[in-house]
């Protein structure tokens, strides 16, 4: 079905229209601030103190309200509400007095001070005000500058992750060789899908003789996260890959920080387990025994879905790391990914997508160093941060050129756009306002492979003849 979103003109323009694609809406128009907001939401007892001017702050909160139906976010964000006088006279005193008042009311474990564009442009000495605040309240205070002209939610989440990691008692906890901490898990809601993912990662590590000491973030408060500092191995998931040097500096000597891809599908989960266990010094034989056992069980359970999906086509509208992991899993199921729209704003990276997919076993036709998969797959068309309209136009073009695409994986954005034509969407990305979990259903790890294959089958059944 063709999506005609062209504007209607009363008369033909005298010349060529200017290119306004830069200003079209995208899946991700938010910057670092929203990522910091998500991270604080994942930390019970923390408060995001937004040092900002007067204006509506509820719009971004409502985005999270629709996404997380278990835990509300309103009481974890406060704002100073500066006016013109504050901007002229200086806002440091307002920040300190406001925070002290709210500390007495809420007794938070942590204050995270975030700035906004007007504050950054005004040249205020926020650092000095935050130092005064640290002396005025007994809880830790972090300052994360978040001007609105750069960044992405993923970068903001990563910055919050490294900032909180610096507060953990690494120096006071001797590294336990059997303990593993995870950094960069994007915990964006307190629903049972995340609980199931984290339980599966814990189970996988136990099978390899390891224990999960803590995850940044997992819905645990700052006090509970302290045990993460006992880990001798810190696993940086893709959201935290760029922060490996910062995590290494925070953890200090005697600890190893290893980057790993998302554990999605059987191959992706096995690759994750091997990477973590190798960094932790677990004998390869033990790892292979655990991985082989879990892989065989997962493969048996998902084969009924795989046998029906095999030969189908898919389109993905996801952030780069998730898109790579899902693409690799679809390749494992025998599904051809024909279109990938990377939706993570300035973090969108087609080369990183291809490299990650190949690490998880995809052999792209024409790749210089194909992975260990069974056969070369045609490389999908990959678009970095397209507009919403541009992404849907690309889907129309792919359909016209190569036939139906019965499986679409994205967010509630694509679900809303494709609902009228009857195309079902597997909602896996943010936002997921129409997909909620009250029962634990993982999509990561070996247990997540058959569960995710089931979701793919349910969606594709509408368009596939069995």
Secondary structure as the mmCIF struct_conf table of DSSP 4:
data_model
#
loop_
_struct_conf.conf_type_id
_struct_conf.id
_struct_conf.beg_label_comp_id
_struct_conf.beg_label_asym_id
_struct_conf.beg_label_seq_id
_struct_conf.end_label_comp_id
_struct_conf.end_label_asym_id
_struct_conf.end_label_seq_id
HELX_LH_PP_P HELX_LH_PP_P1 UNK A 6 UNK A 8
BEND BEND1 UNK A 10 UNK A 11
BEND BEND2 UNK A 14 UNK A 15
HELX_LH_PP_P HELX_LH_PP_P2 UNK A 16 UNK A 18
HELX_RH_3T_P HELX_RH_3T_P1 UNK A 21 UNK A 23
BEND BEND3 UNK A 24 UNK A 24
STRN STRN1 UNK A 26 UNK A 26
BEND BEND4 UNK A 27 UNK A 27
HELX_RH_AL_P HELX_RH_AL_P1 UNK A 32 UNK A 41
TURN_TY1_P TURN_TY1_P1 UNK A 42 UNK A 42
BEND BEND5 UNK A 43 UNK A 43
TURN_TY1_P TURN_TY1_P2 UNK A 44 UNK A 45
STRN STRN2 UNK A 46 UNK A 51
STRN STRN3 UNK A 53 UNK A 53
BEND BEND6 UNK A 54 UNK A 55
HELX_RH_AL_P HELX_RH_AL_P2 UNK A 58 UNK A 67
BEND BEND7 UNK A 69 UNK A 71
HELX_RH_3T_P HELX_RH_3T_P2 UNK A 74 UNK A 76
STRN STRN4 UNK A 77 UNK A 79
STRN STRN5 UNK A 82 UNK A 82
HELX_RH_AL_P HELX_RH_AL_P3 UNK A 84 UNK A 89
BEND BEND8 UNK A 91 UNK A 91
HELX_RH_AL_P HELX_RH_AL_P4 UNK A 92 UNK A 106
BEND BEND9 UNK A 109 UNK A 109
STRN STRN6 UNK A 110 UNK A 115
HELX_RH_AL_P HELX_RH_AL_P5 UNK A 117 UNK A 122
TURN_TY1_P TURN_TY1_P3 UNK A 123 UNK A 123
HELX_RH_AL_P HELX_RH_AL_P6 UNK A 126 UNK A 136
BEND BEND10 UNK A 137 UNK A 139
STRN STRN7 UNK A 140 UNK A 144
TURN_TY1_P TURN_TY1_P4 UNK A 148 UNK A 149
BEND BEND11 UNK A 150 UNK A 150
HELX_RH_AL_P HELX_RH_AL_P7 UNK A 153 UNK A 165
TURN_TY1_P TURN_TY1_P5 UNK A 166 UNK A 167
BEND BEND12 UNK A 168 UNK A 168
TURN_TY1_P TURN_TY1_P6 UNK A 170 UNK A 172
BEND BEND13 UNK A 173 UNK A 173
HELX_LH_PP_P HELX_LH_PP_P3 UNK A 174 UNK A 175
STRN STRN8 UNK A 176 UNK A 183
BEND BEND14 UNK A 191 UNK A 191
HELX_RH_AL_P HELX_RH_AL_P8 UNK A 192 UNK A 207
TURN_TY1_P TURN_TY1_P7 UNK A 208 UNK A 209
STRN STRN9 UNK A 211 UNK A 216
BEND BEND15 UNK A 217 UNK A 219
HELX_RH_AL_P HELX_RH_AL_P9 UNK A 222 UNK A 225
HELX_RH_3T_P HELX_RH_3T_P3 UNK A 226 UNK A 230
STRN STRN10 UNK A 231 UNK A 236
HELX_RH_3T_P HELX_RH_3T_P4 UNK A 238 UNK A 243
HELX_RH_AL_P HELX_RH_AL_P10 UNK A 244 UNK A 251
TURN_TY1_P TURN_TY1_P8 UNK A 253 UNK A 254
STRN STRN11 UNK A 256 UNK A 259
HELX_RH_AL_P HELX_RH_AL_P11 UNK A 265 UNK A 279
TURN_TY1_P TURN_TY1_P9 UNK A 280 UNK A 281
HELX_RH_AL_P HELX_RH_AL_P12 UNK A 284 UNK A 309
TURN_TY1_P TURN_TY1_P10 UNK A 310 UNK A 311
STRN STRN12 UNK A 313 UNK A 318
HELX_RH_AL_P HELX_RH_AL_P13 UNK A 320 UNK A 333
TURN_TY1_P TURN_TY1_P11 UNK A 334 UNK A 334
HELX_LH_PP_P HELX_LH_PP_P4 UNK A 335 UNK A 335
STRN STRN13 UNK A 336 UNK A 342
BEND BEND16 UNK A 344 UNK A 344
HELX_RH_3T_P HELX_RH_3T_P5 UNK A 345 UNK A 347
HELX_RH_AL_P HELX_RH_AL_P14 UNK A 350 UNK A 359
TURN_TY1_P TURN_TY1_P12 UNK A 360 UNK A 361
STRN STRN14 UNK A 363 UNK A 364
TURN_TY1_P TURN_TY1_P13 UNK A 365 UNK A 366
TURN_TY1_P TURN_TY1_P14 UNK A 368 UNK A 369
BEND BEND17 UNK A 372 UNK A 375
STRN STRN15 UNK A 376 UNK A 377
HELX_LH_PP_P HELX_LH_PP_P5 UNK A 378 UNK A 380
STRN STRN16 UNK A 381 UNK A 384
BEND BEND18 UNK A 385 UNK A 385
STRN STRN17 UNK A 387 UNK A 387
HELX_RH_AL_P HELX_RH_AL_P15 UNK A 388 UNK A 402
STRN STRN18 UNK A 407 UNK A 410
HELX_RH_AL_P HELX_RH_AL_P16 UNK A 412 UNK A 418
TURN_TY1_P TURN_TY1_P15 UNK A 419 UNK A 422
STRN STRN19 UNK A 425 UNK A 427
BEND BEND19 UNK A 429 UNK A 430
TURN_TY1_P TURN_TY1_P16 UNK A 433 UNK A 434
BEND BEND20 UNK A 438 UNK A 439
BEND BEND21 UNK A 444 UNK A 444
HELX_RH_AL_P HELX_RH_AL_P17 UNK A 445 UNK A 460
TURN_TY1_P TURN_TY1_P17 UNK A 461 UNK A 463
#
